[in-house]
Amino acid sequence: MPPDLSNSNHLAILWAYFAPGEPAWFTLATYWLMGVVMGLLAAAWIIGRTLRHQPESSINPALVKSFNNRIAAWWAMCAVLIVGFMLGRVATTVLFFLVSFWALREFITMTPTRRGDHRALALSFFLFTPLQYVLIGFSAAYPKLYGVYTVMIPVYASLFIPARIAFSGDAKRFLERSAKIQAGLLICVYSLSHAPALLHLDLMTRNAAGEAVPWTGSLPGLLFYFVLITQVGDMFQFLWSRMLGTRGHVIAPAINASRTWEGFLCGTLSTAIIGALLWWVTPFEFWVSAIMSTVIAIMGFAGGMTMSAIKRDRGVRDYGTLVQGHAGILDRIDSICFAAPVFFHLVRYFYG
């Protein structure tokens, strides 16, 4: 439960919330989930390396390369996330801050900026982005900060940025320039920050008698579940679209020629099944976990399509090349950015 600050030492309160090894930070279910996922990724890595040596006449080399790149990206994502969990809330929140910072950099560098944007950009990177994560980091000990970090960027930053650009006196493409910075902050910082915000919630669930009781599960397990379901949704939607091939109806050929309605529906249904089977690591009932997974898959798909549309508009294939042979960070987390705030608010509203 939220601490009583009226007669307690604030430093002790903060340490109790943020220190690694706090009660129920990890549970057996969380260890099981992470172990199974890492085992499956190891098996997929072996399969990918085996397929590389198959003759080109039997399998598409480009498809094998794409598969291996995805596995490598998932390996890195899971490993970094687990290390963050081991170090505690603060380390995990800082990790997401760094990802947000780099993703915002990729987003902004797609379009040339003008001299009048520089101060607004500096404030976006060095004031609004860290402030969003600082507010989230302290929200566990001070729950009222929820009302601040949920409006800080979409309200205050969105009003400040165009005003600051206007003060520079440069009106050329003013609306486009200010909207780009606002969209970058909203997607790369505000939306993504709701993922680590899950670690700062105080959740309830219901016992066998239907009474509301504190949830004794693991918050890192819930965040890992969310990231896993998001990536599983991407994978199933991609695989179903590929398997159905020409029989599918492409949703938006000018945006993404490989995404079909059939792949989207079958991928979302498959994700719901996987999510339902993983209910034991969440505070949800079996059927609620299926619904939550469906919502995650739908929002993740919307994120992928939206970010693809932005890339097509800018005339780029990927947002960046952080690692040789891979797309940028934003290409890997676009679905997480769109699904995170929706999942967070559903969890907080029904189980907070």
C-alpha positions as CSV (number, residue, x, y, z in Angstrom):
1,M,0.0,0.0,0.0
2,P,1.2,3.6,-0.5
3,P,3.3,4.7,2.5
4,D,2.1,7.2,5.1
5,L,4.5,10.2,4.7
6,S,3.1,12.2,7.6
7,N,5.4,10.7,10.2
8,S,8.1,8.7,8.3
9,N,11.5,9.4,7.0
10,H,11.4,10.2,3.3
11,L,14.7,8.6,2.5
12,A,13.8,5.4,4.2
13,I,10.5,5.3,2.2
14,L,12.3,5.8,-1.1
15,W,14.9,3.1,-0.3
16,A,12.1,0.7,0.6
17,Y,10.5,1.2,-2.8
18,F,13.6,1.4,-5.0
19,A,16.1,-1.0,-3.5
20,P,16.9,-4.2,-5.4
21,G,15.6,-7.3,-3.6
22,E,12.4,-5.8,-2.2
23,P,9.6,-8.2,-1.3
24,A,7.9,-10.0,-4.2
25,W,10.2,-8.2,-6.7
26,F,10.7,-11.6,-8.3
27,T,8.4,-14.6,-7.9
28,L,8.8,-18.2,-9.0
29,A,6.4,-17.6,-11.8
30,T,8.6,-14.7,-13.1
31,Y,11.7,-16.9,-13.1
32,W,9.8,-19.6,-15.0
33,L,8.5,-17.2,-17.6
34,M,11.9,-15.7,-18.2
35,G,13.6,-19.1,-18.3
36,V,11.2,-20.5,-20.8
37,V,11.5,-17.5,-23.1
38,M,15.3,-17.6,-23.0
39,G,15.2,-21.3,-23.7
40,L,12.9,-20.8,-26.7
41,L,15.1,-18.0,-28.0
42,A,18.2,-20.3,-27.7
43,A,16.3,-23.0,-29.7
44,A,15.3,-20.4,-32.3
45,W,18.9,-19.2,-32.6
46,I,20.1,-22.8,-33.3
47,I,17.4,-23.2,-35.9
48,G,18.3,-19.9,-37.5
49,R,22.0,-20.9,-37.7
50,T,21.0,-24.2,-39.2
51,L,18.8,-22.6,-41.9
52,R,21.7,-20.4,-43.0
53,H,23.5,-23.5,-44.4
54,Q,20.5,-24.7,-46.4
55,P,20.7,-24.3,-50.2
56,E,19.0,-21.2,-51.6
57,S,16.8,-23.3,-53.8
58,S,15.0,-24.8,-50.7
59,I,14.6,-21.6,-48.6
60,N,14.5,-17.9,-49.1
61,P,17.9,-16.4,-47.8
62,A,16.3,-13.0,-47.2
63,L,13.6,-14.6,-45.0
64,V,16.3,-16.5,-43.0
65,K,18.3,-13.3,-42.6
66,S,15.2,-11.4,-41.3
67,F,14.4,-14.3,-38.9
68,N,18.0,-14.3,-37.5
69,N,18.0,-10.5,-37.1
70,R,14.7,-10.7,-35.2
71,I,16.0,-13.4,-32.9
72,A,19.2,-11.4,-32.2
73,A,17.1,-8.3,-31.4
74,W,14.9,-10.3,-29.1
75,W,17.9,-11.8,-27.4
76,A,19.3,-8.3,-26.7
77,M,15.9,-7.0,-25.6
78,C,15.3,-9.8,-23.1
79,A,18.9,-9.8,-21.8
80,V,18.9,-6.1,-21.1
81,L,15.5,-6.1,-19.6
82,I,16.4,-9.0,-17.2
83,V,19.6,-7.2,-16.1
84,G,17.5,-4.1,-15.4
85,F,15.1,-6.2,-13.3
86,M,18.0,-7.7,-11.3
87,L,19.2,-4.2,-10.4
88,G,15.8,-2.9,-9.3
89,R,13.1,-0.3,-10.2
90,V,15.5,2.6,-10.6
91,A,17.8,0.7,-13.0
92,T,14.9,-0.5,-15.1
93,T,13.4,3.0,-15.3
94,V,16.7,4.4,-16.3
95,L,17.0,1.7,-18.9
96,F,13.7,2.8,-20.5
97,F,14.8,6.4,-20.3
98,L,17.9,5.7,-22.3
99,V,15.8,3.8,-24.9
100,S,13.4,6.7,-25.1
101,F,16.3,9.2,-25.5
102,W,17.8,7.2,-28.4
103,A,14.4,6.6,-30.0
104,L,13.6,10.3,-29.9
105,R,17.0,11.0,-31.5
106,E,16.2,8.6,-34.4
107,F,12.7,10.1,-34.8
108,I,14.0,13.7,-34.9
109,T,17.0,13.0,-37.3
110,M,14.6,11.8,-40.0
111,T,13.7,15.3,-40.9
112,P,16.1,18.3,-41.2
113,T,15.7,20.9,-38.5
114,R,16.1,24.7,-38.7
115,R,18.1,26.9,-36.4
116,G,14.9,28.1,-34.7
117,D,14.2,24.6,-33.5
118,H,17.4,24.0,-31.7
119,R,16.4,25.3,-28.3
120,A,13.1,23.6,-28.4
121,L,14.9,20.3,-29.3
122,A,17.4,20.8,-26.5
123,L,14.6,21.2,-23.9
124,S,12.8,18.2,-25.3
125,F,15.9,16.0,-24.9
126,F,17.4,17.4,-21.7
127,L,14.3,18.6,-19.8
128,F,11.0,17.0,-20.8
129,T,12.4,13.5,-21.4
130,P,14.4,13.0,-18.2
131,L,11.6,14.8,-16.2
132,Q,9.0,12.3,-17.4
133,Y,11.1,9.4,-16.1
134,V,12.0,11.2,-12.8
135,L,8.3,11.7,-12.1
136,I,7.6,8.1,-12.9
137,G,10.5,6.9,-10.7
138,F,9.2,8.8,-7.7
139,S,5.5,7.9,-8.3
140,A,5.8,4.7,-6.2
141,A,6.6,6.7,-3.1
142,Y,4.4,9.6,-4.1
143,P,1.3,8.3,-5.9
144,K,-0.1,11.8,-6.6
145,L,2.7,12.2,-9.2
146,Y,0.5,10.1,-11.5
147,G,-1.6,13.2,-12.1
148,V,1.6,15.0,-13.2
149,Y,3.4,12.6,-15.5
150,T,0.2,11.7,-17.3
151,V,-0.3,15.3,-18.5
152,M,3.2,16.8,-18.5
153,I,4.1,16.0,-22.1
154,P,0.7,15.9,-23.9
155,V,-0.4,19.2,-22.2
156,Y,2.5,21.3,-21.0
157,A,5.3,20.2,-23.4
158,S,2.9,20.3,-26.3
159,L,2.0,23.9,-25.5
160,F,5.5,25.0,-24.8
161,I,7.2,23.6,-27.9
162,P,5.4,25.6,-30.6
163,A,5.5,28.7,-28.4
164,R,9.3,28.3,-28.0
165,I,9.7,27.8,-31.8
166,A,7.5,30.9,-32.4
167,F,9.8,33.0,-30.2
168,S,12.7,32.2,-32.5
169,G,11.0,34.2,-35.3
170,D,11.3,31.5,-38.0
171,A,7.8,30.9,-39.5
172,K,8.9,28.7,-42.4
173,R,7.1,25.2,-42.1
174,F,6.3,26.2,-38.6
175,L,3.4,23.8,-38.1
176,E,5.3,20.9,-39.6
177,R,8.4,21.5,-37.4
178,S,6.5,21.9,-34.2
179,A,4.2,18.9,-34.9
180,K,7.3,16.7,-35.5
181,I,8.8,17.5,-32.2
182,Q,5.4,17.0,-30.4
183,A,4.8,13.7,-32.1
184,G,8.3,12.5,-31.2
185,L,7.9,13.3,-27.6
186,L,4.4,11.8,-27.4
187,I,5.5,8.5,-29.1
188,C,9.1,7.9,-28.0
189,V,9.0,9.4,-24.5
190,Y,5.4,9.8,-23.1
191,S,4.0,6.5,-24.5
192,L,7.0,4.3,-23.9
193,S,7.4,5.6,-20.3
194,H,4.2,3.9,-19.4
195,A,6.0,0.5,-19.6
196,P,8.3,1.1,-16.6
197,A,5.4,2.9,-14.9
198,L,3.9,-0.6,-14.4
199,L,6.7,-1.2,-11.9
200,H,5.4,1.6,-9.7
201,L,1.8,0.4,-9.4
202,D,0.1,-1.0,-6.2
203,L,-2.2,-3.7,-7.6
204,M,-5.1,-5.6,-6.2
205,T,-6.7,-8.9,-7.3
206,R,-9.5,-11.1,-6.2
207,N,-9.3,-14.3,-4.1
208,A,-11.4,-17.5,-4.5
209,A,-14.2,-15.8,-2.5
210,G,-14.3,-12.9,-4.8
211,E,-12.8,-10.5,-2.3
212,A,-10.3,-7.8,-3.3
213,V,-6.9,-8.5,-1.9
214,P,-3.4,-7.1,-2.5
215,W,-1.7,-8.8,-5.5
216,T,1.4,-10.7,-4.3
217,G,2.8,-11.3,-7.7
218,S,5.9,-9.8,-9.4
219,L,5.7,-6.4,-11.1
220,P,8.8,-7.2,-13.3
221,G,6.9,-10.3,-14.3
222,L,3.9,-8.2,-15.4
223,L,6.2,-5.9,-17.4
224,F,8.0,-8.9,-19.0
225,Y,4.6,-10.3,-19.8
226,F,3.6,-7.1,-21.6
227,V,6.8,-6.9,-23.6
228,L,6.6,-10.6,-24.5
229,I,3.0,-10.4,-25.6
230,T,3.8,-7.3,-27.7
231,Q,6.6,-9.1,-29.5
232,V,4.6,-12.3,-29.9
233,G,1.8,-10.3,-31.5
234,D,4.3,-8.8,-34.0
235,M,5.7,-12.2,-34.8
236,F,2.3,-13.9,-35.3
237,Q,0.9,-11.2,-37.4
238,F,4.1,-11.3,-39.6
239,L,4.1,-15.1,-39.9
240,W,0.4,-15.4,-40.7
241,S,0.7,-12.7,-43.3
242,R,3.6,-14.6,-44.9
243,M,2.0,-18.0,-44.7
244,L,-1.3,-16.8,-46.3
245,G,0.7,-15.0,-49.0
246,T,-1.3,-13.9,-52.0
247,R,-4.5,-15.2,-50.5
248,G,-4.6,-12.4,-48.0
249,H,-6.0,-8.9,-48.5
250,V,-3.3,-6.2,-48.0
251,I,-4.5,-3.5,-45.6
252,A,-2.6,-0.5,-46.9
253,P,-0.3,-1.4,-49.8
254,A,1.3,2.0,-49.9
255,I,2.2,1.8,-46.2
256,N,3.2,-1.9,-45.7
257,A,2.6,-4.3,-48.5
258,S,3.2,-7.4,-46.3
259,R,0.5,-6.7,-43.7
260,T,-2.9,-8.3,-44.5
261,W,-6.3,-8.4,-42.8
262,E,-6.1,-12.2,-42.5
263,G,-2.6,-12.0,-41.0
264,F,-3.7,-9.3,-38.5
265,L,-6.8,-11.3,-37.4
266,C,-5.1,-14.7,-37.2
267,G,-2.1,-13.1,-35.5
268,T,-4.3,-11.3,-32.9
269,L,-6.2,-14.5,-32.2
270,S,-2.9,-16.5,-31.7
271,T,-1.6,-13.8,-29.4
272,A,-4.8,-13.9,-27.3
273,I,-4.3,-17.7,-26.9
274,I,-0.7,-17.3,-25.8
275,G,-1.7,-14.5,-23.4
276,A,-4.5,-16.6,-21.9
277,L,-2.0,-19.4,-21.2
278,L,0.3,-16.9,-19.4
279,W,-2.4,-15.6,-17.0
280,W,-0.5,-17.1,-14.0
281,V,2.2,-14.4,-14.1
282,T,-0.3,-11.6,-14.0
283,P,-3.1,-10.4,-11.6
284,F,-5.6,-11.2,-14.3
285,E,-8.1,-14.1,-14.6
286,F,-7.6,-16.5,-17.6
287,W,-10.2,-14.7,-19.8
288,V,-9.0,-11.2,-18.8
289,S,-5.5,-12.1,-19.8
290,A,-6.8,-13.1,-23.2
291,I,-8.6,-9.8,-23.6
292,M,-5.5,-7.8,-22.5
293,S,-3.4,-9.7,-25.0
294,T,-5.9,-8.9,-27.7
295,V,-5.7,-5.2,-26.9
296,I,-1.9,-5.3,-26.8
297,A,-1.8,-7.1,-30.2
298,I,-4.2,-4.6,-31.8
299,M,-2.4,-1.5,-30.4
300,G,1.0,-3.0,-31.4
301,F,-0.3,-3.5,-34.9
302,A,-1.5,0.1,-35.0
303,G,1.9,1.3,-33.8
304,G,3.7,-0.7,-36.5
305,M,1.4,0.7,-39.3
306,T,1.7,4.3,-38.0
307,M,5.4,4.2,-37.8
308,S,5.6,2.6,-41.2
309,A,3.5,5.5,-42.6
310,I,5.9,8.0,-41.1
311,K,8.9,6.2,-42.7
312,R,7.2,6.2,-46.1
313,D,6.4,9.9,-45.7
314,R,10.0,10.6,-44.9
315,G,11.4,8.3,-47.6
316,V,13.4,6.0,-45.3
317,R,13.4,2.3,-44.9
318,D,14.5,2.1,-41.2
319,Y,14.7,4.6,-38.4
320,G,18.3,3.9,-37.7
321,T,21.1,1.3,-37.7
322,L,22.2,1.0,-34.0
323,V,23.7,-2.4,-34.7
324,Q,25.1,-3.5,-38.0
325,G,22.6,-5.5,-40.0
326,H,19.6,-4.4,-37.8
327,A,17.1,-1.7,-37.9
328,G,17.0,1.2,-35.4
329,I,15.6,1.0,-31.8
330,L,12.4,2.7,-32.9
331,D,11.8,0.0,-35.5
332,R,11.9,-2.6,-32.7
333,I,9.8,-0.8,-30.1
334,D,7.1,0.9,-32.2
335,S,4.5,-1.6,-31.1
336,I,5.5,-1.2,-27.5
337,C,5.2,2.6,-27.7
338,F,1.6,2.3,-28.8
339,A,0.5,-0.5,-26.6
340,A,2.1,0.7,-23.3
341,P,-0.2,3.6,-22.3
342,V,-3.3,1.6,-23.1
343,F,-2.2,-1.5,-21.2
344,F,-1.0,0.7,-18.3
345,H,-4.3,2.5,-17.9
346,L,-6.4,-0.6,-18.2
347,V,-4.3,-2.3,-15.5
348,R,-4.4,0.7,-13.2
349,Y,-8.1,1.3,-13.7
350,F,-9.3,-2.3,-13.1
351,Y,-6.5,-3.6,-10.7
352,G,-5.0,-0.5,-9.2
